[in-house]
């Protein structure tokens, strides 16, 4: 019984650590997103989009995936 309780406690701590890491990741993504929204346009030859727009698009997709995963936990 004691080992089971210890295992459950450890699993809960690991879960909380993972949730904290996900929150930190979301904050970092949001910071990068804000910086990209405010940066100077750099032209590249990919569909006429600037690199900041491409990166911003990908970050928004990543945030959507993470938010979806958070909702399902």
Secondary structure, 3 states (H helix, E strand, C coil): CHHHHHHHHHHHHHHHHHHHHHHHHHHHHHHHHHHHHHCCCCECCCCCCEHHHHHHHHHHHHHHHHHHHHHHC
